[in-house]
Amino acid sequence: MPRMTQRKVKKVEASKKKVRGYISSVYTGAKIEKLRTSVGLTRQDFASILRVKPITIWRWETEGKRPRQYNVEALQRFEQRYSGIIKAKDAILEVIGQLTPRRVRKKAVKRRK
């Protein structure tokens, strides 16, 4: 097994840290879009809350771009503030998802008669 020189060790350590203001975030494009849509915001409104341009929100959601550290902190604050609304909407959608198949089946049975 080859020994690593100090230069290589520093390079590996630097790659694990943030790179040019980015951090490895848990905020993927899908999670950011779910966060935005669960509160019922447009990209324009969401961007103004986070103090970024709407194109930035679009890039995060569709192009796989990562938010910078200060944007991740803003996303965390937003998520903490609106977590109650998000959980309530998820619970409501879960209940609706459980009820919908029954309603569809009942309507189908009524139509057959």
Biopython code that builds the backbone (N, CA, C, O; Angstrom):
import numpy as np
from Bio.PDB.StructureBuilder import StructureBuilder

atoms = [
    (1, "MET", "N", (0.849, -1.181, 0.000)),
    (1, "MET", "CA", (0.000, 0.000, 0.000)),
    (1, "MET", "C", (0.893, 1.242, 0.000)),
    (1, "MET", "O", (1.727, 1.402, 0.891)),
    (2, "PRO", "N", (0.726, 2.111, -0.982)),
    (2, "PRO", "CA", (1.603, 3.286, -1.061)),
    (2, "PRO", "C", (1.285, 4.291, 0.044)),
    (2, "PRO", "O", (0.138, 4.492, 0.445)),
    (3, "ARG", "N", (2.353, 4.901, 0.503)),
    (3, "ARG", "CA", (2.184, 5.929, 1.538)),
    (3, "ARG", "C", (1.771, 7.233, 0.879)),
    (3, "ARG", "O", (2.204, 7.556, -0.227)),
    (4, "MET", "N", (0.941, 7.961, 1.567)),
    (4, "MET", "CA", (0.502, 9.246, 1.042)),
    (4, "MET", "C", (1.450, 10.337, 1.522)),
    (4, "MET", "O", (1.833, 10.375, 2.692)),
    (5, "THR", "N", (1.815, 11.205, 0.618)),
    (5, "THR", "CA", (2.654, 12.326, 1.004)),
    (5, "THR", "C", (1.793, 13.366, 1.702)),
    (5, "THR", "O", (0.565, 13.316, 1.636)),
    (6, "GLN", "N", (2.442, 14.304, 2.366)),
    (6, "GLN", "CA", (1.690, 15.350, 3.064)),
    (6, "GLN", "C", (0.839, 16.162, 2.098)),
    (6, "GLN", "O", (-0.269, 16.576, 2.438)),
    (7, "ARG", "N", (1.350, 16.387, 0.911)),
    (7, "ARG", "CA", (0.618, 17.165, -0.079)),
    (7, "ARG", "C", (-0.688, 16.458, -0.455)),
    (7, "ARG", "O", (-1.739, 17.091, -0.555)),
    (8, "LYS", "N", (-0.610, 15.132, -0.663)),
    (8, "LYS", "CA", (-1.807, 14.376, -1.014)),
    (8, "LYS", "C", (-2.800, 14.341, 0.137)),
    (8, "LYS", "O", (-4.011, 14.404, -0.079)),
    (9, "VAL", "N", (-2.289, 14.240, 1.363)),
    (9, "VAL", "CA", (-3.168, 14.224, 2.530)),
    (9, "VAL", "C", (-3.927, 15.542, 2.629)),
    (9, "VAL", "O", (-5.133, 15.546, 2.876)),
    (10, "LYS", "N", (-3.231, 16.656, 2.439)),
    (10, "LYS", "CA", (-3.875, 17.968, 2.498)),
    (10, "LYS", "C", (-4.915, 18.108, 1.383)),
    (10, "LYS", "O", (-5.977, 18.694, 1.592)),
    (11, "LYS", "N", (-4.606, 17.570, 0.204)),
    (11, "LYS", "CA", (-5.525, 17.647, -0.917)),
    (11, "LYS", "C", (-6.808, 16.867, -0.617)),
    (11, "LYS", "O", (-7.904, 17.339, -0.919)),
    (12, "VAL", "N", (-6.677, 15.688, -0.030)),
    (12, "VAL", "CA", (-7.828, 14.871, 0.308)),
    (12, "VAL", "C", (-8.659, 15.555, 1.379)),
    (12, "VAL", "O", (-9.887, 15.571, 1.293)),
    (13, "GLU", "N", (-8.002, 16.123, 2.395)),
    (13, "GLU", "CA", (-8.720, 16.822, 3.456)),
    (13, "GLU", "C", (-9.461, 18.037, 2.900)),
    (13, "GLU", "O", (-10.588, 18.320, 3.308)),
    (14, "ALA", "N", (-8.836, 18.746, 1.979)),
    (14, "ALA", "CA", (-9.471, 19.923, 1.391)),
    (14, "ALA", "C", (-10.693, 19.528, 0.563)),
    (14, "ALA", "O", (-11.681, 20.261, 0.520)),
    (15, "SER", "N", (-10.625, 18.371, -0.093)),
    (15, "SER", "CA", (-11.758, 17.954, -0.912)),
    (15, "SER", "C", (-12.954, 17.567, -0.045)),
    (15, "SER", "O", (-14.096, 17.637, -0.499)),
    (16, "LYS", "N", (-12.702, 17.163, 1.186)),
    (16, "LYS", "CA", (-13.788, 16.820, 2.093)),
    (16, "LYS", "C", (-14.465, 18.066, 2.648)),
    (16, "LYS", "O", (-15.632, 18.017, 3.035)),
    (17, "LYS", "N", (-13.756, 19.162, 2.687)),
    (17, "LYS", "CA", (-14.316, 20.414, 3.192)),
    (17, "LYS", "C", (-15.084, 21.117, 2.087)),
    (17, "LYS", "O", (-15.218, 20.598, 0.979)),
    (18, "LYS", "N", (-15.582, 22.298, 2.401)),
    (18, "LYS", "CA", (-16.347, 23.028, 1.394)),
    (18, "LYS", "C", (-15.446, 23.491, 0.261)),
    (18, "LYS", "O", (-14.271, 23.797, 0.465)),
    (19, "VAL", "N", (-16.007, 23.537, -0.914)),
    (19, "VAL", "CA", (-15.260, 23.927, -2.103)),
    (19, "VAL", "C", (-15.903, 25.180, -2.670)),
    (19, "VAL", "O", (-17.063, 25.152, -3.081)),
    (20, "ARG", "N", (-15.168, 26.266, -2.695)),
    (20, "ARG", "CA", (-15.633, 27.548, -3.233)),
    (20, "ARG", "C", (-16.993, 27.963, -2.684)),
    (20, "ARG", "O", (-17.870, 28.362, -3.450)),
    (21, "GLY", "N", (-17.178, 27.876, -1.388)),
    (21, "GLY", "CA", (-18.412, 28.334, -0.777)),
    (21, "GLY", "C", (-19.538, 27.317, -0.784)),
    (21, "GLY", "O", (-20.611, 27.577, -0.240)),
    (22, "TYR", "N", (-19.309, 26.164, -1.392)),
    (22, "TYR", "CA", (-20.337, 25.127, -1.414)),
    (22, "TYR", "C", (-20.091, 24.158, -0.271)),
    (22, "TYR", "O", (-18.954, 23.961, 0.158)),
    (23, "ILE", "N", (-21.142, 23.569, 0.206)),
    (23, "ILE", "CA", (-20.985, 22.483, 1.162)),
    (23, "ILE", "C", (-21.812, 21.314, 0.658)),
    (23, "ILE", "O", (-22.767, 21.481, -0.100)),
    (24, "SER", "N", (-21.426, 20.142, 1.093)),
    (24, "SER", "CA", (-22.232, 18.992, 0.673)),
    (24, "SER", "C", (-23.540, 19.082, 1.439)),
    (24, "SER", "O", (-23.571, 18.858, 2.649)),
    (25, "SER", "N", (-24.597, 19.401, 0.756)),
    (25, "SER", "CA", (-25.846, 19.678, 1.442)),
    (25, "SER", "C", (-26.817, 18.525, 1.289)),
    (25, "SER", "O", (-26.717, 17.714, 0.368)),
    (26, "VAL", "N", (-27.740, 18.476, 2.199)),
    (26, "VAL", "CA", (-28.813, 17.493, 2.130)),
    (26, "VAL", "C", (-29.953, 18.028, 1.282)),
    (26, "VAL", "O", (-30.944, 17.330, 1.067)),
    (27, "TYR", "N", (-29.827, 19.244, 0.803)),
    (27, "TYR", "CA", (-30.874, 19.857, -0.006)),
    (27, "TYR", "C", (-30.655, 19.528, -1.475)),
    (27, "TYR", "O", (-29.909, 20.210, -2.176)),
    (28, "THR", "N", (-31.311, 18.483, -1.920)),
    (28, "THR", "CA", (-31.280, 18.125, -3.337)),
    (28, "THR", "C", (-32.350, 18.947, -4.057)),
    (28, "THR", "O", (-33.165, 19.621, -3.425)),
    (29, "GLY", "N", (-32.332, 18.880, -5.373)),
    (29, "GLY", "CA", (-33.327, 19.616, -6.138)),
    (29, "GLY", "C", (-34.744, 19.189, -5.804)),
    (29, "GLY", "O", (-35.650, 20.017, -5.707)),
    (30, "ALA", "N", (-34.926, 17.880, -5.630)),
    (30, "ALA", "CA", (-36.261, 17.366, -5.311)),
    (30, "ALA", "C", (-36.724, 17.847, -3.939)),
    (30, "ALA", "O", (-37.896, 18.174, -3.748)),
    (31, "LYS", "N", (-35.793, 17.887, -2.988)),
    (31, "LYS", "CA", (-36.173, 18.323, -1.641)),
    (31, "LYS", "C", (-36.512, 19.816, -1.627)),
    (31, "LYS", "O", (-37.453, 20.236, -0.952)),
    (32, "ILE", "N", (-35.751, 20.606, -2.364)),
    (32, "ILE", "CA", (-36.025, 22.045, -2.425)),
    (32, "ILE", "C", (-37.376, 22.289, -3.086)),
    (32, "ILE", "O", (-38.155, 23.125, -2.628)),
    (33, "GLU", "N", (-37.652, 21.559, -4.162)),
    (33, "GLU", "CA", (-38.938, 21.727, -4.835)),
    (33, "GLU", "C", (-40.095, 21.290, -3.926)),
    (33, "GLU", "O", (-41.137, 21.944, -3.892)),
    (34, "LYS", "N", (-39.914, 20.199, -3.202)),
    (34, "LYS", "CA", (-40.964, 19.740, -2.282)),
    (34, "LYS", "C", (-41.186, 20.768, -1.178)),
    (34, "LYS", "O", (-42.323, 21.044, -0.796)),
    (35, "LEU", "N", (-40.099, 21.328, -0.671)),
    (35, "LEU", "CA", (-40.189, 22.344, 0.374)),
    (35, "LEU", "C", (-40.974, 23.555, -0.123)),
    (35, "LEU", "O", (-41.828, 24.088, 0.586)),
    (36, "ARG", "N", (-40.677, 23.979, -1.334)),
    (36, "ARG", "CA", (-41.350, 25.147, -1.919)),
    (36, "ARG", "C", (-42.817, 24.869, -2.210)),
    (36, "ARG", "O", (-43.682, 25.672, -1.861)),
    (37, "THR", "N", (-43.099, 23.753, -2.836)),
    (37, "THR", "CA", (-44.475, 23.459, -3.240)),
    (37, "THR", "C", (-45.353, 23.059, -2.059)),
    (37, "THR", "O", (-46.566, 23.269, -2.093)),
    (38, "SER", "N", (-44.758, 22.490, -1.023)),
    (38, "SER", "CA", (-45.572, 22.080, 0.124)),
    (38, "SER", "C", (-46.145, 23.280, 0.865)),
    (38, "SER", "O", (-47.182, 23.173, 1.519)),
    (39, "VAL", "N", (-45.475, 24.412, 0.765)),
    (39, "VAL", "CA", (-45.987, 25.635, 1.382)),
    (39, "VAL", "C", (-46.852, 26.408, 0.380)),
    (39, "VAL", "O", (-47.562, 27.341, 0.755)),
    (40, "GLY", "N", (-46.785, 26.013, -0.892)),
    (40, "GLY", "CA", (-47.623, 26.641, -1.911)),
    (40, "GLY", "C", (-47.035, 27.909, -2.482)),
    (40, "GLY", "O", (-47.767, 28.837, -2.824)),
    (41, "LEU", "N", (-45.713, 27.958, -2.590)),
    (41, "LEU", "CA", (-45.060, 29.157, -3.108)),
    (41, "LEU", "C", (-44.617, 28.960, -4.552)),
    (41, "LEU", "O", (-44.276, 27.852, -4.968)),
    (42, "THR", "N", (-44.628, 30.041, -5.299)),
    (42, "THR", "CA", (-44.049, 30.024, -6.643)),
    (42, "THR", "C", (-42.543, 30.203, -6.505)),
    (42, "THR", "O", (-42.041, 30.553, -5.436)),
    (43, "ARG", "N", (-41.839, 29.962, -7.588)),
    (43, "ARG", "CA", (-40.388, 30.170, -7.552)),
    (43, "ARG", "C", (-40.057, 31.636, -7.263)),
    (43, "ARG", "O", (-39.099, 31.940, -6.552)),
    (44, "GLN", "N", (-40.856, 32.525, -7.820)),
    (44, "GLN", "CA", (-40.651, 33.963, -7.611)),
    (44, "GLN", "C", (-40.757, 34.317, -6.124)),
    (44, "GLN", "O", (-39.895, 35.007, -5.581)),
    (45, "ASP", "N", (-41.822, 33.837, -5.473)),
    (45, "ASP", "CA", (-42.025, 34.132, -4.049)),
    (45, "ASP", "C", (-40.954, 33.487, -3.185)),
    (45, "ASP", "O", (-40.434, 34.104, -2.256)),
    (46, "PHE", "N", (-40.633, 32.243, -3.501)),
    (46, "PHE", "CA", (-39.621, 31.513, -2.742)),
    (46, "PHE", "C", (-38.264, 32.204, -2.868)),
    (46, "PHE", "O", (-37.513, 32.306, -1.898)),
    (47, "ALA", "N", (-37.965, 32.672, -4.068)),
    (47, "ALA", "CA", (-36.701, 33.369, -4.307)),
    (47, "ALA", "C", (-36.621, 34.672, -3.515)),
    (47, "ALA", "O", (-35.570, 35.009, -2.968)),
    (48, "SER", "N", (-37.727, 35.398, -3.457)),
    (48, "SER", "CA", (-37.702, 36.658, -2.717)),
    (48, "SER", "C", (-37.548, 36.410, -1.217)),
    (48, "SER", "O", (-36.928, 37.216, -0.523)),
    (49, "ILE", "N", (-38.098, 35.316, -0.711)),
    (49, "ILE", "CA", (-37.922, 34.991, 0.704)),
    (49, "ILE", "C", (-36.469, 34.642, 0.997)),
    (49, "ILE", "O", (-35.914, 35.067, 2.010)),
    (50, "LEU", "N", (-35.850, 33.862, 0.101)),
    (50, "LEU", "CA", (-34.456, 33.449, 0.305)),
    (50, "LEU", "C", (-33.453, 34.494, -0.173)),
    (50, "LEU", "O", (-32.246, 34.340, 0.011)),
    (51, "ARG", "N", (-33.963, 35.555, -0.788)),
    (51, "ARG", "CA", (-33.130, 36.652, -1.310)),
    (51, "ARG", "C", (-32.151, 36.177, -2.383)),
    (51, "ARG", "O", (-30.964, 36.502, -2.364)),
    (52, "VAL", "N", (-32.694, 35.395, -3.319)),
    (52, "VAL", "CA", (-31.951, 34.978, -4.503)),
    (52, "VAL", "C", (-32.827, 35.243, -5.716)),
    (52, "VAL", "O", (-33.990, 35.620, -5.572)),
    (53, "LYS", "N", (-32.283, 35.051, -6.899)),
    (53, "LYS", "CA", (-33.063, 35.238, -8.122)),
    (53, "LYS", "C", (-33.879, 33.973, -8.403)),
    (53, "LYS", "O", (-33.464, 32.875, -8.032)),
    (54, "PRO", "N", (-35.030, 34.121, -9.055)),
    (54, "PRO", "CA", (-35.838, 32.938, -9.383)),
    (54, "PRO", "C", (-35.106, 31.917, -10.244)),
    (54, "PRO", "O", (-35.356, 30.717, -10.135)),
    (55, "ILE", "N", (-34.206, 32.389, -11.099)),
    (55, "ILE", "CA", (-33.435, 31.462, -11.933)),
    (55, "ILE", "C", (-32.559, 30.558, -11.065)),
    (55, "ILE", "O", (-32.286, 29.414, -11.429)),
    (56, "THR", "N", (-32.124, 31.073, -9.925)),
    (56, "THR", "CA", (-31.313, 30.278, -9.008)),
    (56, "THR", "C", (-32.131, 29.128, -8.443)),
    (56, "THR", "O", (-31.645, 28.001, -8.352)),
    (57, "ILE", "N", (-33.363, 29.408, -8.067)),
    (57, "ILE", "CA", (-34.249, 28.357, -7.567)),
    (57, "ILE", "C", (-34.459, 27.304, -8.654)),
    (57, "ILE", "O", (-34.423, 26.104, -8.380)),
    (58, "TRP", "N", (-34.677, 27.757, -9.878)),
    (58, "TRP", "CA", (-34.868, 26.843, -11.003)),
    (58, "TRP", "C", (-33.638, 25.966, -11.197)),
    (58, "TRP", "O", (-33.762, 24.763, -11.427)),
    (59, "ARG", "N", (-32.457, 26.559, -11.107)),
    (59, "ARG", "CA", (-31.221, 25.789, -11.282)),
    (59, "ARG", "C", (-31.058, 24.740, -10.189)),
    (59, "ARG", "O", (-30.631, 23.617, -10.457)),
    (60, "TRP", "N", (-31.399, 25.110, -8.961)),
    (60, "TRP", "CA", (-31.309, 24.136, -7.863)),
    (60, "TRP", "C", (-32.248, 22.969, -8.108)),
    (60, "TRP", "O", (-31.889, 21.813, -7.883)),
    (61, "GLU", "N", (-33.458, 23.277, -8.572)),
    (61, "GLU", "CA", (-34.482, 22.241, -8.714)),
    (61, "GLU", "C", (-34.284, 21.375, -9.954)),
    (61, "GLU", "O", (-34.546, 20.173, -9.907)),
    (62, "THR", "N", (-33.836, 21.949, -11.044)),
    (62, "THR", "CA", (-33.806, 21.201, -12.300)),
    (62, "THR", "C", (-32.413, 20.819, -12.777)),
    (62, "THR", "O", (-32.232, 19.727, -13.316)),
    (63, "GLU", "N", (-31.443, 21.671, -12.597)),
    (63, "GLU", "CA", (-30.114, 21.405, -13.140)),
    (63, "GLU", "C", (-29.189, 20.681, -12.167)),
    (63, "GLU", "O", (-28.070, 20.320, -12.530)),
    (64, "GLY", "N", (-29.635, 20.471, -10.962)),
    (64, "GLY", "CA", (-28.790, 19.779, -9.996)),
    (64, "GLY", "C", (-27.704, 20.656, -9.394)),
    (64, "GLY", "O", (-26.759, 20.144, -8.795)),
    (65, "LYS", "N", (-27.824, 21.956, -9.543)),
    (65, "LYS", "CA", (-26.859, 22.860, -8.908)),
    (65, "LYS", "C", (-27.068, 22.814, -7.401)),
    (65, "LYS", "O", (-28.177, 22.573, -6.924)),
    (66, "ARG", "N", (-26.001, 23.044, -6.666)),
    (66, "ARG", "CA", (-26.091, 22.999, -5.210)),
    (66, "ARG", "C", (-26.129, 24.410, -4.642)),
    (66, "ARG", "O", (-25.436, 25.303, -5.131)),
    (67, "PRO", "N", (-26.934, 24.607, -3.613)),
    (67, "PRO", "CA", (-26.940, 25.926, -2.975)),
    (67, "PRO", "C", (-25.654, 26.144, -2.182)),
    (67, "PRO", "O", (-25.057, 25.199, -1.667)),
    (68, "ARG", "N", (-25.247, 27.390, -2.096)),
    (68, "ARG", "CA", (-24.063, 27.722, -1.302)),
    (68, "ARG", "C", (-24.388, 27.643, 0.178)),
    (68, "ARG", "O", (-25.545, 27.473, 0.562)),
    (69, "GLN", "N", (-23.371, 27.768, 0.998)),
    (69, "GLN", "CA", (-23.532, 27.582, 2.434)),
    (69, "GLN", "C", (-24.556, 28.551, 3.023)),
    (69, "GLN", "O", (-25.415, 28.145, 3.807)),
    (70, "TYR", "N", (-24.471, 29.824, 2.654)),
    (70, "TYR", "CA", (-25.409, 30.798, 3.217)),
    (70, "TYR", "C", (-26.826, 30.558, 2.717)),
    (70, "TYR", "O", (-27.787, 30.894, 3.409)),
    (71, "ASN", "N", (-26.974, 29.975, 1.512)),
    (71, "ASN", "CA", (-28.306, 29.617, 1.025)),
    (71, "ASN", "C", (-28.847, 28.396, 1.759)),
    (71, "ASN", "O", (-30.045, 28.310, 2.029)),
    (72, "VAL", "N", (-27.971, 27.460, 2.080)),
    (72, "VAL", "CA", (-28.385, 26.287, 2.851)),
    (72, "VAL", "C", (-28.875, 26.726, 4.229)),
    (72, "VAL", "O", (-29.866, 26.202, 4.738)),
    (73, "GLU", "N", (-28.182, 27.683, 4.823)),
    (73, "GLU", "CA", (-28.606, 28.196, 6.131)),
    (73, "GLU", "C", (-29.979, 28.866, 6.023)),
    (73, "GLU", "O", (-30.814, 28.718, 6.915)),
    (74, "ALA", "N", (-30.208, 29.595, 4.941)),
    (74, "ALA", "CA", (-31.514, 30.227, 4.734)),
    (74, "ALA", "C", (-32.599, 29.172, 4.516)),
    (74, "ALA", "O", (-33.716, 29.320, 5.011)),
    (75, "LEU", "N", (-32.276, 28.109, 3.779)),
    (75, "LEU", "CA", (-33.224, 27.017, 3.571)),
    (75, "LEU", "C", (-33.557, 26.320, 4.890)),
    (75, "LEU", "O", (-34.703, 25.938, 5.126)),
    (76, "GLN", "N", (-32.554, 26.159, 5.741)),
    (76, "GLN", "CA", (-32.786, 25.534, 7.051)),
    (76, "GLN", "C", (-33.704, 26.399, 7.910)),
    (76, "GLN", "O", (-34.612, 25.890, 8.567)),
    (77, "ARG", "N", (-33.463, 27.710, 7.902)),
    (77, "ARG", "CA", (-34.331, 28.612, 8.669)),
    (77, "ARG", "C", (-35.765, 28.560, 8.139)),
    (77, "ARG", "O", (-36.720, 28.535, 8.916)),
    (78, "PHE", "N", (-35.908, 28.544, 6.814)),
    (78, "PHE", "CA", (-37.232, 28.467, 6.209)),
    (78, "PHE", "C", (-37.926, 27.166, 6.607)),
    (78, "PHE", "O", (-39.105, 27.163, 6.962)),
    (79, "GLU", "N", (-37.186, 26.067, 6.544)),
    (79, "GLU", "CA", (-37.767, 24.768, 6.873)),
    (79, "GLU", "C", (-38.185, 24.699, 8.343)),
    (79, "GLU", "O", (-39.222, 24.123, 8.668)),
    (80, "GLN", "N", (-37.382, 25.282, 9.222)),
    (80, "GLN", "CA", (-37.737, 25.295, 10.641)),
    (80, "GLN", "C", (-38.988, 26.134, 10.887)),
    (80, "GLN", "O", (-39.855, 25.753, 11.673)),
    (81, "ARG", "N", (-39.073, 27.260, 10.219)),
    (81, "ARG", "CA", (-40.200, 28.158, 10.421)),
    (81, "ARG", "C", (-41.502, 27.551, 9.920)),
    (81, "ARG", "O", (-42.542, 27.702, 10.561)),
    (82, "TYR", "N", (-41.458, 26.868, 8.786)),
    (82, "TYR", "CA", (-42.668, 26.346, 8.166)),
    (82, "TYR", "C", (-42.824, 24.835, 8.330)),
    (82, "TYR", "O", (-43.622, 24.221, 7.622)),
    (83, "SER", "N", (-42.083, 24.232, 9.241)),
    (83, "SER", "CA", (-42.143, 22.774, 9.396)),
    (83, "SER", "C", (-43.528, 22.308, 9.821)),
    (83, "SER", "O", (-43.962, 21.234, 9.405)),
    (84, "GLY", "N", (-44.234, 23.085, 10.639)),
    (84, "GLY", "CA", (-45.581, 22.710, 11.061)),
    (84, "GLY", "C", (-46.543, 22.630, 9.891)),
    (84, "GLY", "O", (-47.349, 21.703, 9.808)),
    (85, "ILE", "N", (-46.464, 23.594, 8.986)),
    (85, "ILE", "CA", (-47.330, 23.613, 7.809)),
    (85, "ILE", "C", (-47.003, 22.431, 6.903)),
    (85, "ILE", "O", (-47.900, 21.780, 6.368)),
    (86, "ILE", "N", (-45.722, 22.164, 6.738)),
    (86, "ILE", "CA", (-45.293, 21.077, 5.857)),
    (86, "ILE", "C", (-45.772, 19.733, 6.405)),
    (86, "ILE", "O", (-46.274, 18.897, 5.654)),
    (87, "LYS", "N", (-45.617, 19.528, 7.706)),
    (87, "LYS", "CA", (-46.048, 18.261, 8.311)),
    (87, "LYS", "C", (-47.557, 18.103, 8.221)),
    (87, "LYS", "O", (-48.052, 17.009, 7.951)),
    (88, "ALA", "N", (-48.291, 19.184, 8.442)),
    (88, "ALA", "CA", (-49.747, 19.115, 8.362)),
    (88, "ALA", "C", (-50.200, 18.777, 6.951)),
    (88, "ALA", "O", (-51.095, 17.951, 6.768)),
    (89, "LYS", "N", (-49.587, 19.414, 5.943)),
    (89, "LYS", "CA", (-49.961, 19.126, 4.561)),
    (89, "LYS", "C", (-49.625, 17.688, 4.191)),
    (89, "LYS", "O", (-50.400, 17.027, 3.499)),
    (90, "ASP", "N", (-48.461, 17.195, 4.654)),
    (90, "ASP", "CA", (-48.099, 15.803, 4.379)),
    (90, "ASP", "C", (-49.105, 14.848, 5.000)),
    (90, "ASP", "O", (-49.480, 13.852, 4.382)),
    (91, "ALA", "N", (-49.543, 15.143, 6.217)),
    (91, "ALA", "CA", (-50.524, 14.288, 6.888)),
    (91, "ALA", "C", (-51.853, 14.308, 6.141)),
    (91, "ALA", "O", (-52.488, 13.268, 5.970)),
    (92, "ILE", "N", (-52.272, 15.485, 5.699)),
    (92, "ILE", "CA", (-53.528, 15.605, 4.948)),
    (92, "ILE", "C", (-53.443, 14.837, 3.634)),
    (92, "ILE", "O", (-54.379, 14.127, 3.265)),
    (93, "LEU", "N", (-52.328, 14.977, 2.930)),
    (93, "LEU", "CA", (-52.171, 14.266, 1.664)),
    (93, "LEU", "C", (-52.140, 12.755, 1.869)),
    (93, "LEU", "O", (-52.630, 11.997, 1.031)),
    (94, "GLU", "N", (-51.564, 12.324, 2.985)),
    (94, "GLU", "CA", (-51.538, 10.896, 3.275)),
    (94, "GLU", "C", (-52.956, 10.370, 3.501)),
    (94, "GLU", "O", (-53.317, 9.303, 3.003)),
    (95, "VAL", "N", (-53.748, 11.118, 4.248)),
    (95, "VAL", "CA", (-55.140, 10.716, 4.492)),
    (95, "VAL", "C", (-55.925, 10.714, 3.181)),
    (95, "VAL", "O", (-56.694, 9.790, 2.918)),
    (96, "ILE", "N", (-55.736, 11.727, 2.374)),
    (96, "ILE", "CA", (-56.430, 11.791, 1.082)),
    (96, "ILE", "C", (-56.011, 10.615, 0.203)),
    (96, "ILE", "O", (-56.839, 10.017, -0.484)),
    (97, "GLY", "N", (-54.729, 10.293, 0.232)),
    (97, "GLY", "CA", (-54.242, 9.156, -0.542)),
    (97, "GLY", "C", (-54.858, 7.846, -0.101)),
    (97, "GLY", "O", (-55.082, 6.958, -0.924)),
    (98, "GLN", "N", (-55.135, 7.713, 1.182)),
    (98, "GLN", "CA", (-55.772, 6.496, 1.687)),
    (98, "GLN", "C", (-57.252, 6.463, 1.345)),
    (98, "GLN", "O", (-57.810, 5.383, 1.149)),
    (99, "LEU", "N", (-57.897, 7.612, 1.269)),
    (99, "LEU", "CA", (-59.332, 7.653, 1.001)),
    (99, "LEU", "C", (-59.663, 7.572, -0.481)),
    (99, "LEU", "O", (-60.709, 7.036, -0.849)),
    (100, "THR", "N", (-58.817, 8.079, -1.311)),
    (100, "THR", "CA", (-59.120, 8.187, -2.733)),
    (100, "THR", "C", (-59.434, 6.843, -3.389)),
    (100, "THR", "O", (-60.427, 6.777, -4.114)),
    (101, "PRO", "N", (-58.686, 5.788, -3.197)),
    (101, "PRO", "CA", (-59.014, 4.532, -3.881)),
    (101, "PRO", "C", (-60.412, 4.011, -3.530)),
    (101, "PRO", "O", (-61.095, 3.470, -4.400)),
    (102, "ARG", "N", (-60.850, 4.159, -2.278)),
    (102, "ARG", "CA", (-62.183, 3.713, -1.891)),
    (102, "ARG", "C", (-63.251, 4.478, -2.658)),
    (102, "ARG", "O", (-64.203, 3.890, -3.170)),
    (103, "ARG", "N", (-63.086, 5.780, -2.730)),
    (103, "ARG", "CA", (-64.070, 6.604, -3.435)),
    (103, "ARG", "C", (-64.145, 6.209, -4.900)),
    (103, "ARG", "O", (-65.227, 6.139, -5.482)),
    (104, "VAL", "N", (-63.013, 5.959, -5.472)),
    (104, "VAL", "CA", (-62.982, 5.572, -6.884)),
    (104, "VAL", "C", (-63.685, 4.236, -7.057)),
    (104, "VAL", "O", (-64.452, 4.052, -8.003)),
    (105, "ARG", "N", (-63.424, 3.295, -6.138)),
    (105, "ARG", "CA", (-64.077, 1.988, -6.224)),
    (105, "ARG", "C", (-65.592, 2.107, -6.058)),
    (105, "ARG", "O", (-66.349, 1.461, -6.783)),
    (106, "LYS", "N", (-66.040, 2.937, -5.097)),
    (106, "LYS", "CA", (-67.470, 3.112, -4.873)),
    (106, "LYS", "C", (-68.148, 3.682, -6.104)),
    (106, "LYS", "O", (-69.232, 3.234, -6.479)),
    (107, "LYS", "N", (-67.525, 4.662, -6.736)),
    (107, "LYS", "CA", (-68.104, 5.266, -7.931)),
    (107, "LYS", "C", (-68.164, 4.240, -9.072)),
    (107, "LYS", "O", (-69.129, 4.205, -9.835)),
    (108, "ALA", "N", (-67.144, 3.426, -9.173)),
    (108, "ALA", "CA", (-67.116, 2.419, -10.228)),
    (108, "ALA", "C", (-68.221, 1.392, -10.002)),
    (108, "ALA", "O", (-68.858, 0.953, -10.959)),
    (109, "VAL", "N", (-68.453, 1.008, -8.764)),
    (109, "VAL", "CA", (-69.501, 0.037, -8.451)),
    (109, "VAL", "C", (-70.872, 0.644, -8.750)),
    (109, "VAL", "O", (-71.735, -0.032, -9.308)),
    (110, "LYS", "N", (-71.081, 1.904, -8.387)),
    (110, "LYS", "CA", (-72.365, 2.565, -8.632)),
    (110, "LYS", "C", (-72.655, 2.658, -10.128)),
    (110, "LYS", "O", (-73.805, 2.503, -10.539)),
    (111, "ARG", "N", (-71.650, 2.906, -10.937)),
    (111, "ARG", "CA", (-71.850, 3.046, -12.367)),
    (111, "ARG", "C", (-72.219, 1.723, -12.998)),
    (111, "ARG", "O", (-72.988, 1.697, -13.959)),
    (112, "ARG", "N", (-71.693, 0.624, -12.485)),
    (112, "ARG", "CA", (-71.991, -0.695, -13.040)),
    (112, "ARG", "C", (-73.452, -1.075, -12.825)),
    (112, "ARG", "O", (-74.052, -1.748, -13.663)),
    (113, "LYS", "N", (-74.012, -0.653, -11.722)),
    (113, "LYS", "CA", (-75.407, -1.003, -11.413)),
    (113, "LYS", "C", (-76.309, -0.239, -12.289)),
    (113, "LYS", "O", (-77.528, -0.383, -12.196)),
]
sb = StructureBuilder()
sb.init_structure("model")
sb.init_model(0)
sb.init_chain("A")
sb.init_seg("    ")
for serial, (resi, resn, name, xyz) in enumerate(atoms, 1):
    if name == "N":
        sb.init_residue(resn, " ", resi, " ")
    sb.init_atom(name, np.array(xyz, "f"), 0.0, 1.0, " ", f" {name:<3s}", serial, name[0])
structure = sb.get_structure()
